[in-house]
Amino acid sequence: MTDGFVLDTRLADTSFAVQDWPLCTVRLVDDARWPWLLLIPRRAGIVELFDLSPEDRAQLVEEAAKAAALLVRAFPCDKTNVATLGNQVNQMHMHVIARTENDAAWPNPVWGIGESQPYAAAAKDAIIGRLTDLLHSEFAPND
């Protein structure tokens, strides 16, 4: 079902591959201020949530819950934020962000707050490794 899927270059250029799940490609956003994942359904031409089939919508919710649980295990936080905006990149994607009460934007949304702080290569690799290790050790392959 991924025939014709092409990752928007703006998403590719501002994030790093973590893993492919049944529906989504999972990517780490290149902003070290927040542990922040993108879930991008590997379906061609999907812009809005309602463009997904009912089965894919259900799968997206399950994958968003899995991503939020993963972030909480990897980065203890006070709250997770899950959102689909698409105002700058219309390709369907979901943001899953771990938030703490002392982060730079709390209690407001993270968008438009300060300048992005790109990951150093070693930090990015360590975070992706940590997420991958948790996925292999604590989450069943078909979750």
Secondary structure as the mmCIF struct_conf table of DSSP 4:
data_model
#
loop_
_struct_conf.conf_type_id
_struct_conf.id
_struct_conf.beg_label_comp_id
_struct_conf.beg_label_asym_id
_struct_conf.beg_label_seq_id
_struct_conf.end_label_comp_id
_struct_conf.end_label_asym_id
_struct_conf.end_label_seq_id
TURN_TY1_P TURN_TY1_P1 ASP A 3 GLY A 4
HELX_RH_AL_P HELX_RH_AL_P1 THR A 9 ASP A 13
TURN_TY1_P TURN_TY1_P2 THR A 14 THR A 14
STRN STRN1 SER A 15 ASP A 20
BEND BEND1 PRO A 22 LEU A 23
STRN STRN2 CYS A 24 VAL A 29
BEND BEND2 ASP A 30 ASP A 30
TURN_TY1_P TURN_TY1_P3 ALA A 32 ARG A 33
BEND BEND3 TRP A 34 TRP A 34
STRN STRN3 TRP A 36 PRO A 41
TURN_TY1_P TURN_TY1_P4 ALA A 44 GLY A 45
BEND BEND4 GLU A 48 GLU A 48
HELX_RH_3T_P HELX_RH_3T_P1 LEU A 49 ASP A 51
BEND BEND5 LEU A 52 LEU A 52
HELX_RH_AL_P HELX_RH_AL_P2 PRO A 54 ALA A 74
BEND BEND6 PHE A 75 PHE A 75
BEND BEND7 ASP A 78 ASP A 78
STRN STRN4 LYS A 79 ALA A 83
BEND BEND8 ASN A 87 GLN A 88
BEND BEND9 GLN A 91 GLN A 91
STRN STRN5 MET A 94 ARG A 99
TURN_TY1_P TURN_TY1_P5 GLU A 101 ASN A 102
BEND BEND10 ASP A 103 ASP A 103
TURN_TY1_P TURN_TY1_P6 ALA A 104 PRO A 107
BEND BEND11 ASN A 108 ASN A 108
BEND BEND12 VAL A 110 VAL A 110
TURN_TY1_P TURN_TY1_P7 TRP A 111 GLY A 112
BEND BEND13 ILE A 113 GLY A 114
HELX_LH_PP_P HELX_LH_PP_P1 PRO A 118 ALA A 120
HELX_RH_AL_P HELX_RH_AL_P3 ALA A 121 GLU A 138
BEND BEND14 PHE A 139 PHE A 139
TURN_TY1_P TURN_TY1_P8 PRO A 141 ASN A 142
#
